[in-house]
Amino acid sequence: MTEMTAWNLAFRCDSGLGKAPGRTAEAALPSQPPSGWTGSRGPGVRWEQWPRSLNTGLPMMHVLTLWLPAAFQRRGSQFPGIAVFAGEGQFADNSKSPVPSVESTDPFLRDLAAAEVHPGLLRRRDLIDGEFAILWLTHAELVAGPTAPRPDLRAEGEHVDESEGTNAWDNVEPTVDVWLIDRDDPNAGKAPVELWGDEVGADGYINPSTSGNGLAAWAEPLFALSHLGGTAFPVQAMPAGLTPWYLELEEISGLNFGGGGNAQIDLESDTFDWACG
């Protein structure tokens, strides 16, 4: 396989870069512009195309928008970036789903009736029925920059989210710049697979763990970082179907993977999985 770079996601923390929003800065800010952002402000999509949870009808919580390196633009150069959203949780009840209506006196129901499916939308549900979404974005939607969701249209006490999930109105996170930083990773360009001991993957992927179940010295600086490609560190089993073009996310910007968990989102195979710590 052609040599490929893997990338860490580094976040603005005061006047420097840190491993996650709100952490202590560990490096100086780069000279190049940011590669994206986290927080409640989403990409520049029309409000009607902001992803909605299927049962609650609420706008999903924006997590991350990211310009992708060329090798990770798996839907073609016309879609140079992605946005990640999280929505309703495991206790969503479709028997209580709101009924959209253009004639309703309820502004939430009128707004829901105007909702459209974004052409780049991919929906994902986890094993406990939590809902996530990925949008493949155009250049225009990315350059529009962080865009606030529409103000909350619900009357007090109406359309309350009882699913233990997240949404754009109840879960507000600050906008934080993100940079992609080269990751010195021997597994860049290789597909992560479950390995034991000194096993090596078919394309040369190597195990970051030692025979004593600790991490190899080269792997320690790579652990617990949100990143594109390279060595995967799933909290539990390795998801099947990962390719070299995946995104691993720690619990940033309102994400909840059970406390100390992380997720893998593959941009080629559409594999999605997460596990708690």
Backbone bond lengths (Angstrom), bond angles and torsions (degrees), N, CA, C in turn:
res aa  C-N    CA-C-N  psi(-1)  N-CA   C-N-CA  omega(-1)  CA-C   N-CA-C  phi
1 M - - - 1.463 - - 1.526 109.25 -
2 T 1.331 116.83 143.29 1.453 121.32 178.29 1.522 109.95 -60.02
3 E 1.337 115.93 138.73 1.460 120.24 -179.73 1.524 109.70 -58.43
4 M 1.329 116.59 136.72 1.451 121.39 -176.22 1.520 109.39 -137.97
5 T 1.309 115.75 150.81 1.450 122.04 179.04 1.525 110.00 -92.21
6 A 1.324 116.14 142.71 1.457 122.44 168.00 1.525 107.53 -103.46
7 W 1.340 116.21 159.19 1.462 120.71 -171.17 1.520 111.34 -135.75
8 N 1.321 116.15 133.15 1.461 120.97 168.50 1.514 110.00 -84.98
9 L 1.332 116.89 146.33 1.455 121.95 168.84 1.528 107.31 -90.08
10 A 1.314 116.84 121.68 1.462 122.37 178.84 1.522 108.19 -118.04
11 F 1.317 117.37 142.02 1.460 122.96 -167.43 1.532 110.83 -118.87
12 R 1.339 115.69 142.62 1.455 119.33 176.55 1.529 109.46 -64.07
13 C 1.303 115.70 124.10 1.458 123.04 176.76 1.523 107.42 -130.40
14 D 1.329 116.88 101.34 1.466 122.23 -171.96 1.524 108.56 58.00
15 S 1.331 117.98 -118.52 1.466 120.41 -175.75 1.522 112.83 -101.58
16 G 1.344 117.64 15.22 1.454 120.21 -179.21 1.508 111.77 -143.14
17 L 1.337 115.22 -164.56 1.463 122.68 -179.65 1.517 110.60 -108.83
18 G 1.351 115.34 139.28 1.446 121.81 176.06 1.508 111.16 -131.20
19 K 1.338 115.57 175.10 1.464 121.26 -175.25 1.520 112.86 -77.46
20 A 1.327 117.08 -19.81 1.467 121.99 -179.99 1.520 107.77 -158.61
21 P 1.327 118.31 156.94 1.467 120.02 177.75 1.525 111.63 -55.65
22 G 1.330 115.76 136.55 1.451 120.28 177.88 1.513 115.58 85.92
23 R 1.322 117.40 -2.86 1.461 120.88 179.86 1.534 110.54 -85.34
24 T 1.314 115.32 174.33 1.462 121.78 175.27 1.528 109.16 -73.38
25 A 1.331 116.20 136.36 1.463 120.22 177.38 1.527 110.19 -66.92
26 E 1.333 115.70 138.44 1.462 121.59 -178.67 1.515 112.64 -120.96
27 A 1.323 117.09 -8.31 1.464 121.00 -179.01 1.519 108.71 -151.65
28 A 1.341 115.69 161.00 1.466 120.76 178.75 1.522 110.34 -72.97
29 L 1.326 116.05 156.31 1.464 120.53 175.47 1.524 110.17 -64.83
30 P 1.333 118.13 139.61 1.466 120.76 176.82 1.529 111.15 -68.95
31 S 1.316 116.11 162.81 1.465 120.63 177.26 1.520 111.36 -80.63
32 Q 1.328 118.29 -23.22 1.457 121.13 -178.36 1.524 110.61 -80.52
33 P 1.330 117.43 157.05 1.469 120.82 178.26 1.526 110.96 -62.47
34 P 1.345 117.54 158.78 1.471 120.43 177.01 1.523 111.76 -60.90
35 S 1.323 114.92 158.53 1.466 122.84 178.26 1.520 112.16 -96.75
36 G 1.337 117.08 -0.75 1.454 120.38 -179.06 1.503 110.98 162.59
37 W 1.335 115.71 -160.08 1.458 120.39 -178.51 1.525 110.72 -158.97
38 T 1.327 115.23 158.99 1.455 122.45 169.95 1.524 108.24 -114.15
39 G 1.324 116.32 171.35 1.457 120.51 176.59 1.515 112.12 115.27
40 S 1.329 115.22 -179.04 1.462 121.48 -172.03 1.523 114.17 -70.58
41 R 1.313 117.45 -22.14 1.469 120.16 178.87 1.524 109.68 -79.45
42 G 1.314 115.60 127.70 1.455 120.58 -175.84 1.519 112.90 -95.88
43 P 1.326 116.91 -167.74 1.465 121.14 176.25 1.524 110.26 -75.91
44 G 1.317 115.86 175.23 1.461 120.87 -175.92 1.510 113.67 -83.86
45 V 1.318 116.79 52.28 1.470 120.38 173.84 1.520 108.59 -88.63
46 R 1.332 116.48 155.22 1.462 119.48 174.19 1.524 109.42 -61.29
47 W 1.333 116.29 143.85 1.450 119.45 -177.95 1.523 112.19 -55.54
48 E 1.322 116.58 -36.36 1.469 119.43 -179.56 1.534 111.43 -60.98
49 Q 1.341 117.68 -22.24 1.460 121.49 -177.71 1.532 113.15 -102.67
50 W 1.332 116.82 4.47 1.470 120.01 173.60 1.531 107.17 -63.70
51 P 1.339 119.30 130.81 1.471 119.83 -175.25 1.525 112.84 -59.89
52 R 1.317 115.49 138.39 1.463 122.96 177.92 1.522 109.47 -113.76
53 S 1.327 115.77 143.64 1.453 119.59 171.71 1.528 109.51 -66.91
54 L 1.326 115.39 141.75 1.461 119.78 -171.02 1.522 112.87 -71.61
55 N 1.327 118.54 -33.27 1.461 120.84 -177.19 1.522 112.86 -95.45
56 T 1.323 117.73 -45.01 1.465 120.24 -177.75 1.521 112.60 -81.57
57 G 1.343 117.28 -22.95 1.455 120.91 -175.86 1.516 113.88 75.11
58 L 1.329 117.82 0.60 1.458 121.15 -177.42 1.527 110.94 -78.26
59 P 1.332 117.45 148.08 1.465 119.80 175.53 1.518 109.96 -65.10
60 M 1.319 116.81 134.68 1.454 121.43 -176.13 1.528 110.77 -72.19
61 M 1.326 116.25 155.13 1.459 122.23 179.73 1.520 110.61 -77.55
62 H 1.338 116.59 124.81 1.453 120.21 175.17 1.521 109.93 -72.26
63 V 1.333 116.60 135.00 1.461 122.49 -179.93 1.521 111.11 -109.27
64 L 1.337 116.63 -50.37 1.464 120.87 -169.82 1.514 109.71 -155.60
65 T 1.327 116.23 135.30 1.462 121.97 165.58 1.519 107.62 -119.82
66 L 1.336 116.80 135.45 1.460 120.41 -171.43 1.523 111.43 -144.66
67 W 1.351 115.09 127.01 1.461 120.06 165.14 1.533 107.43 -70.48
68 L 1.315 117.50 133.88 1.458 121.26 -176.45 1.528 111.57 -101.16
69 P 1.334 118.19 142.21 1.461 120.37 168.82 1.529 109.91 -58.48
70 A 1.321 116.71 155.65 1.466 121.07 -173.48 1.525 112.85 -53.87
71 A 1.344 117.43 -40.74 1.462 120.31 -176.84 1.523 112.43 -66.06
72 F 1.345 117.31 -21.77 1.458 121.08 -177.95 1.531 112.72 -96.81
73 Q 1.309 117.58 1.04 1.460 121.19 178.77 1.528 108.61 -83.45
74 R 1.326 116.09 73.30 1.452 121.70 -168.55 1.519 113.94 -77.82
75 R 1.328 118.05 -6.34 1.466 121.16 173.65 1.529 110.90 -102.26
76 G 1.337 116.90 7.90 1.457 121.49 179.13 1.517 111.57 103.34
77 S 1.332 115.15 162.72 1.462 120.55 -175.81 1.526 112.68 -67.04
78 Q 1.337 118.32 -15.46 1.465 120.35 176.96 1.524 111.72 -72.23
79 F 1.334 116.83 -11.57 1.465 122.18 176.59 1.528 108.06 -126.11
80 P 1.326 117.40 80.24 1.465 120.61 -171.87 1.512 115.62 -81.78
81 G 1.319 118.63 3.34 1.452 118.99 -179.28 1.514 112.13 -158.17
82 I 1.330 114.48 175.52 1.461 121.31 -179.55 1.524 109.93 -135.78
83 A 1.325 115.17 160.96 1.454 122.34 166.55 1.518 107.88 -128.55
84 V 1.332 115.84 143.37 1.461 122.50 -179.95 1.529 108.18 -114.84
85 F 1.333 116.30 135.04 1.458 123.05 179.99 1.526 109.46 -129.26
86 A 1.330 115.92 152.77 1.468 122.10 172.92 1.520 108.48 -124.82
87 G 1.343 115.80 144.13 1.458 119.35 -174.27 1.509 113.54 -133.17
88 E 1.322 115.20 -135.79 1.460 120.57 -171.56 1.519 111.60 -61.69
89 G 1.345 115.45 157.64 1.451 121.48 -176.20 1.514 113.74 -103.77
90 Q 1.315 113.99 -163.96 1.472 120.61 -169.40 1.524 113.65 -69.61
91 F 1.330 117.91 -17.01 1.463 119.42 -176.64 1.527 112.50 -105.47
92 A 1.325 117.03 21.64 1.461 119.52 175.39 1.526 109.94 -62.57
93 D 1.323 115.54 137.27 1.470 121.62 -175.03 1.522 108.70 -119.69
94 N 1.334 116.14 108.31 1.464 118.37 -176.43 1.529 112.46 -72.08
95 S 1.340 117.58 -10.52 1.463 118.87 175.67 1.524 111.42 -74.59
96 K 1.332 116.77 -13.25 1.455 121.33 179.10 1.533 111.82 -110.04
97 S 1.317 116.73 15.30 1.464 120.03 -177.52 1.525 110.61 -62.28
98 P 1.344 117.71 134.53 1.465 119.79 177.95 1.521 111.24 -66.46
99 V 1.304 116.05 148.87 1.467 121.87 -179.31 1.526 108.10 -102.23
100 P 1.338 118.28 110.24 1.465 119.79 -179.02 1.520 111.57 -65.03
101 S 1.330 115.29 145.70 1.466 119.38 -178.74 1.519 109.53 -155.88
102 V 1.324 116.52 124.62 1.469 120.30 178.46 1.519 111.07 -72.68
103 E 1.317 117.89 -15.98 1.465 121.42 -177.87 1.529 113.05 -102.52
104 S 1.335 117.32 1.64 1.455 120.81 -176.59 1.531 111.46 -68.75
105 T 1.315 116.44 151.66 1.469 121.18 171.35 1.522 111.13 -80.97
106 D 1.328 116.75 -8.50 1.469 122.48 178.91 1.522 108.50 -87.39
107 P 1.346 118.92 114.71 1.471 120.17 -177.68 1.523 112.95 -62.23
108 F 1.338 117.91 -28.60 1.467 120.31 177.20 1.521 110.64 -64.52
109 L 1.317 117.45 -43.92 1.466 120.53 -178.96 1.528 111.56 -69.33
110 R 1.335 116.91 -34.20 1.476 119.14 175.62 1.523 110.42 -66.91
111 D 1.325 115.98 -42.23 1.466 120.28 178.79 1.520 110.86 -63.81
112 L 1.323 116.84 -40.75 1.457 120.98 179.50 1.533 110.63 -64.56
113 A 1.324 117.03 -34.19 1.462 120.46 178.68 1.525 112.03 -65.89
114 A 1.325 116.90 -25.32 1.462 120.89 -179.22 1.526 112.95 -87.22
115 A 1.344 116.78 -4.26 1.465 120.84 -176.19 1.532 111.31 -64.16
116 E 1.335 115.71 143.56 1.457 123.26 178.40 1.530 108.76 -127.24
117 V 1.308 116.36 160.80 1.464 121.37 174.93 1.520 108.95 -87.14
118 H 1.323 116.99 122.22 1.465 120.63 175.02 1.528 108.81 -63.09
119 P 1.348 118.53 137.46 1.473 119.77 -176.36 1.519 114.02 -63.59
120 G 1.327 117.56 -19.84 1.465 120.11 179.27 1.506 114.05 -101.57
121 L 1.338 118.42 18.22 1.459 122.14 -174.29 1.528 112.51 -78.33
122 L 1.343 115.62 132.10 1.460 123.26 169.23 1.527 107.35 -125.40
123 R 1.324 117.06 124.72 1.465 120.73 178.78 1.528 109.87 -98.76
124 R 1.343 114.56 144.50 1.451 120.75 177.06 1.529 109.73 -136.14
125 R 1.333 117.21 138.18 1.462 121.84 173.01 1.522 108.37 -119.83
126 D 1.330 115.63 140.43 1.452 118.81 178.33 1.529 110.42 -89.80
127 L 1.330 116.86 -176.45 1.453 121.15 -174.41 1.522 113.06 -69.22
128 I 1.328 117.59 -18.80 1.465 119.83 177.53 1.530 110.69 -107.80
129 D 1.325 116.50 22.31 1.464 124.10 173.38 1.526 114.27 70.79
130 G 1.313 118.07 19.98 1.461 120.00 169.13 1.518 109.81 -73.58
131 E 1.329 116.66 145.11 1.459 121.28 -173.36 1.532 111.34 -109.05
132 F 1.319 115.62 136.82 1.455 123.43 176.73 1.520 108.68 -133.31
133 A 1.338 116.02 162.49 1.456 120.11 177.33 1.514 109.78 -145.95
134 I 1.320 115.08 147.28 1.464 122.75 172.26 1.516 107.27 -122.20
135 L 1.320 117.02 133.29 1.459 122.04 172.38 1.519 108.89 -110.33
136 W 1.323 116.86 127.25 1.461 120.92 167.88 1.529 107.02 -84.74
137 L 1.334 116.63 125.22 1.459 122.50 -167.64 1.521 112.63 -110.62
138 T 1.319 115.24 147.53 1.457 121.61 173.60 1.526 109.79 -82.61
139 H 1.334 114.89 169.06 1.465 120.61 177.31 1.521 110.52 -58.64
140 A 1.321 117.58 -43.80 1.465 121.31 -178.08 1.525 111.33 -63.32
141 E 1.330 117.53 -38.17 1.461 120.55 -179.62 1.521 111.82 -69.68
142 L 1.330 116.46 -28.54 1.462 120.74 178.01 1.526 112.03 -78.36
143 V 1.321 116.96 -46.56 1.468 119.36 -175.62 1.521 111.96 -69.48
144 A 1.325 117.99 -15.65 1.462 120.37 176.45 1.519 111.51 -63.33
145 G 1.343 117.27 -20.11 1.448 121.18 176.14 1.513 113.50 76.19
146 P 1.332 117.10 -179.47 1.465 121.08 -177.14 1.526 112.11 -56.93
147 T 1.321 115.45 122.50 1.459 122.79 -174.24 1.524 109.45 -121.40
148 A 1.327 116.70 124.32 1.464 120.76 -176.55 1.522 111.01 -69.99
149 P 1.334 117.36 145.42 1.466 119.22 171.12 1.522 109.57 -66.41
150 R 1.316 115.28 161.43 1.461 119.14 175.84 1.529 109.83 -61.50
151 P 1.331 118.89 143.98 1.469 120.08 177.84 1.528 111.41 -55.44
152 D 1.330 114.86 150.60 1.461 122.37 -177.34 1.530 110.34 -55.91
153 L 1.336 115.46 125.30 1.462 121.62 -177.14 1.523 113.25 -99.38
154 R 1.318 117.34 1.73 1.460 120.28 -174.23 1.531 111.51 -83.39
155 A 1.303 115.25 139.73 1.463 119.41 169.21 1.524 108.26 -70.98
156 E 1.333 116.53 153.15 1.456 120.42 -177.41 1.533 110.29 -56.87
157 G 1.349 114.28 128.74 1.458 120.59 179.45 1.505 115.26 82.99
158 E 1.320 117.80 -1.56 1.466 121.13 -178.75 1.536 110.48 -100.86
159 H 1.341 115.33 147.73 1.468 122.62 174.80 1.533 111.10 52.53
160 V 1.331 115.10 46.07 1.459 121.53 179.84 1.532 109.34 -75.15
161 D 1.329 116.42 137.24 1.455 120.65 179.30 1.526 109.70 -83.87
162 E 1.334 116.38 108.97 1.462 122.04 179.39 1.531 111.53 -105.52
163 S 1.325 116.41 16.26 1.463 120.64 -173.27 1.520 113.66 -87.94
164 E 1.327 117.95 -6.00 1.467 123.86 -171.05 1.524 110.83 64.61
165 G 1.326 116.18 26.12 1.451 120.95 175.27 1.520 111.41 -102.64
166 T 1.305 115.33 -158.16 1.456 121.35 -178.45 1.524 109.45 -129.07
167 N 1.333 116.25 158.34 1.458 120.31 173.72 1.523 109.69 -152.87
168 A 1.322 115.53 168.00 1.460 121.62 -171.71 1.518 113.09 -69.58
169 W 1.326 118.38 -17.99 1.461 121.25 -176.35 1.520 113.05 -98.14
170 D 1.322 117.75 -35.11 1.463 120.52 -177.45 1.526 113.02 -91.88
171 N 1.317 118.11 -18.35 1.462 122.23 -175.87 1.525 109.14 -119.05
172 V 1.307 115.81 98.29 1.462 121.72 -174.44 1.531 109.38 -107.96
173 E 1.334 115.79 123.63 1.461 122.66 -179.57 1.522 109.20 -124.41
174 P 1.337 117.75 147.04 1.469 120.13 179.54 1.524 111.85 -68.63
175 T 1.323 115.64 151.61 1.464 120.77 175.48 1.526 108.98 -78.94
176 V 1.336 115.74 125.54 1.463 122.16 -176.70 1.525 108.78 -129.99
177 D 1.326 116.99 127.17 1.464 121.29 178.52 1.520 111.19 -66.04
178 V 1.337 115.27 147.05 1.463 122.95 178.51 1.524 108.78 -125.73
179 W 1.319 116.69 137.50 1.461 122.07 171.98 1.524 109.44 -118.05
180 L 1.329 116.66 150.13 1.458 122.47 170.52 1.523 108.31 -96.46
181 I 1.330 116.23 123.15 1.453 123.14 -176.76 1.526 108.56 -118.62
182 D 1.343 116.93 131.80 1.460 120.55 179.20 1.528 111.32 -48.89
183 R 1.303 115.85 135.61 1.465 122.56 -177.40 1.537 108.32 -111.51
184 D 1.308 117.53 117.92 1.463 122.13 -179.63 1.524 108.29 -76.86
185 D 1.329 115.26 90.26 1.460 120.95 -166.89 1.524 109.29 -135.34
186 P 1.328 118.64 118.32 1.476 119.89 -178.89 1.522 113.36 -66.67
187 N 1.341 117.56 -13.12 1.461 120.62 -179.85 1.533 113.34 -98.38
188 A 1.315 117.68 9.06 1.462 119.80 175.73 1.529 109.62 -58.71
189 G 1.331 116.63 133.77 1.459 121.52 179.68 1.516 114.34 81.00
190 K 1.340 117.11 8.30 1.468 121.04 -178.44 1.529 109.52 -120.94
191 A 1.314 116.00 150.83 1.461 121.34 -177.19 1.523 110.19 -85.06
192 P 1.342 118.03 123.91 1.467 120.15 178.61 1.528 112.14 -64.29
193 V 1.316 116.00 134.85 1.462 122.40 177.07 1.528 108.31 -139.68
194 E 1.333 115.81 158.18 1.461 121.35 176.90 1.521 108.58 -73.15
195 L 1.339 116.71 125.53 1.457 121.59 -178.95 1.526 109.60 -129.85
196 W 1.313 114.98 156.49 1.460 121.47 177.95 1.523 109.05 -128.24
197 G 1.326 115.52 132.90 1.456 120.08 176.65 1.513 112.10 60.42
198 D 1.327 115.60 -126.09 1.461 121.41 -176.49 1.531 112.66 -94.49
199 E 1.322 117.74 13.13 1.469 119.79 177.19 1.527 110.67 -57.92
200 V 1.334 115.88 152.50 1.459 122.64 176.93 1.520 108.02 -129.50
201 G 1.311 117.36 139.20 1.451 121.35 179.43 1.511 112.39 -67.65
202 A 1.337 115.78 166.53 1.465 121.22 -175.99 1.520 112.18 -59.49
203 D 1.350 117.80 -32.82 1.464 119.91 179.85 1.531 112.02 -101.94
204 G 1.343 116.37 15.86 1.460 120.36 176.55 1.517 114.94 96.46
205 Y 1.329 118.03 6.34 1.464 120.67 177.76 1.516 109.18 -61.26
206 I 1.342 116.80 131.12 1.457 120.82 -176.28 1.517 111.00 -112.46
207 N 1.304 115.30 151.51 1.454 123.48 -175.32 1.534 110.34 -75.00
208 P 1.337 118.00 126.34 1.467 118.85 177.24 1.523 113.25 -77.52
209 S 1.335 117.51 -10.28 1.456 121.49 -178.37 1.521 110.55 -97.02
210 T 1.320 115.45 148.16 1.453 121.17 175.47 1.524 109.40 -88.42
211 S 1.312 116.50 172.34 1.465 120.55 179.31 1.522 111.56 -63.68
212 G 1.334 117.45 -20.43 1.456 121.52 177.51 1.511 113.41 -90.30
213 N 1.344 116.94 11.36 1.465 125.32 178.27 1.529 113.99 72.28
214 G 1.298 118.72 5.85 1.458 121.42 170.35 1.512 109.67 -86.34
215 L 1.341 117.16 -179.92 1.456 121.00 178.32 1.522 110.33 -93.03
216 A 1.331 115.01 143.28 1.458 120.01 172.28 1.528 109.27 -63.38
217 A 1.318 116.49 154.37 1.463 120.79 -176.43 1.525 111.98 -56.94
218 W 1.345 117.21 -38.24 1.468 119.93 -178.51 1.528 111.75 -69.37
219 A 1.353 116.40 -24.38 1.465 120.65 -175.16 1.525 113.00 -87.45
220 E 1.304 118.49 -23.09 1.463 120.97 -175.48 1.524 113.46 -56.46
221 P 1.361 119.63 -44.20 1.472 118.58 179.71 1.525 114.32 -69.84
222 L 1.341 117.42 -11.46 1.462 122.03 -177.51 1.518 112.80 -95.15
223 F 1.320 116.36 -10.62 1.465 121.80 -171.69 1.525 111.89 -74.97
224 A 1.350 116.25 143.33 1.470 124.32 173.21 1.526 112.86 62.60
225 L 1.328 116.23 36.33 1.460 122.14 175.80 1.524 109.13 -119.69
226 S 1.320 118.08 136.47 1.463 120.40 169.10 1.527 107.63 -66.98
227 H 1.327 117.27 136.41 1.464 118.39 -174.32 1.524 111.40 -160.54
228 L 1.339 114.73 163.34 1.459 124.33 172.43 1.523 108.70 -106.83
229 G 1.337 116.66 119.55 1.449 121.06 174.38 1.521 113.45 71.75
230 G 1.331 115.11 176.76 1.456 121.08 178.96 1.514 112.36 83.77
231 T 1.320 115.98 -151.53 1.454 122.65 -173.46 1.527 111.24 -74.09
232 A 1.316 115.96 127.48 1.466 121.23 177.99 1.530 109.87 -92.27
233 F 1.340 114.51 143.38 1.458 120.58 178.08 1.528 110.19 -126.83
234 P 1.335 117.93 62.37 1.468 118.67 178.24 1.521 109.93 -61.17
235 V 1.312 116.02 143.31 1.458 119.91 -176.66 1.522 110.79 -69.23
236 Q 1.332 116.72 -31.37 1.457 120.39 175.98 1.532 108.26 -119.78
237 A 1.323 119.55 -126.39 1.463 120.87 -175.78 1.527 111.30 -75.58
238 M 1.327 115.33 152.82 1.459 121.27 175.57 1.531 109.91 -69.81
239 P 1.340 118.74 125.06 1.468 119.34 176.12 1.527 111.12 -62.25
240 A 1.314 116.60 140.20 1.463 120.94 175.75 1.519 109.51 -76.74
241 G 1.321 116.90 143.38 1.454 120.86 173.30 1.510 115.44 96.16
242 L 1.341 118.40 7.61 1.461 119.28 177.00 1.530 110.27 -71.82
243 T 1.315 115.40 145.48 1.462 123.15 175.64 1.532 107.86 -116.63
244 P 1.317 119.00 178.52 1.472 119.19 177.08 1.523 113.69 -63.87
245 W 1.355 117.76 -12.00 1.471 120.90 -171.52 1.527 110.64 -109.26
246 Y 1.314 115.33 67.52 1.459 119.58 -177.80 1.525 109.73 -125.45
247 L 1.314 114.49 162.20 1.467 123.28 176.74 1.519 107.88 -115.94
248 E 1.332 117.26 126.26 1.458 121.49 173.80 1.526 107.86 -107.96
249 L 1.336 116.30 124.21 1.459 121.75 -176.40 1.519 110.82 -116.14
250 E 1.320 115.77 130.06 1.454 121.67 168.36 1.532 108.54 -82.06
251 E 1.321 117.57 -176.27 1.463 121.80 -176.66 1.536 110.34 -80.93
252 I 1.333 115.40 78.98 1.458 121.67 -179.69 1.527 109.80 -105.65
253 S 1.315 116.43 154.36 1.463 123.20 165.81 1.519 114.55 48.94
254 G 1.336 116.73 52.25 1.455 120.46 175.66 1.510 115.60 87.10
255 L 1.327 119.13 -5.78 1.459 120.92 177.17 1.518 110.57 -67.15
256 N 1.317 115.59 143.89 1.461 121.39 177.04 1.520 108.51 -131.71
257 F 1.322 115.40 104.75 1.464 120.58 176.00 1.524 110.03 -107.37
258 G 1.332 115.31 46.18 1.451 120.82 174.56 1.513 114.46 79.74
259 G 1.323 117.81 7.72 1.455 121.10 -179.49 1.512 111.15 88.63
260 G 1.337 116.57 104.64 1.456 120.56 179.57 1.509 114.26 76.56
261 G 1.333 117.55 14.53 1.459 120.29 179.78 1.515 112.53 -96.16
262 N 1.331 115.61 -179.63 1.463 121.03 173.25 1.521 109.50 -151.34
263 A 1.338 114.98 171.45 1.467 121.12 -176.39 1.512 110.62 -131.38
264 Q 1.322 115.56 154.28 1.461 122.78 174.34 1.533 108.13 -121.55
265 I 1.329 115.54 126.15 1.465 123.03 179.75 1.524 107.16 -122.91
266 D 1.331 117.35 112.13 1.458 120.01 -177.11 1.524 110.35 -90.65
267 L 1.323 116.52 129.29 1.462 122.23 -175.58 1.522 112.33 -87.87
268 E 1.328 117.37 -6.89 1.459 121.85 178.46 1.526 111.01 -106.25
269 S 1.331 116.68 -51.91 1.459 121.23 -174.28 1.522 113.03 -92.60
270 D 1.344 116.96 -11.18 1.468 123.33 -176.56 1.518 113.00 69.09
271 T 1.335 118.80 12.69 1.458 121.21 172.30 1.527 109.76 -59.31
272 F 1.329 115.91 137.26 1.465 121.39 175.64 1.515 109.39 -141.08
273 D 1.341 116.08 133.13 1.446 119.53 177.63 1.527 108.28 -160.64
274 W 1.343 115.80 154.56 1.450 120.21 170.87 1.518 107.79 -146.71
275 A 1.322 115.43 160.38 1.458 121.09 176.99 1.519 108.58 -145.74
276 C 1.340 115.81 150.38 1.463 120.85 -179.43 1.523 110.37 -89.03
277 G 1.337 114.57 163.64 1.457 120.16 -179.64 1.515 112.32 -78.45
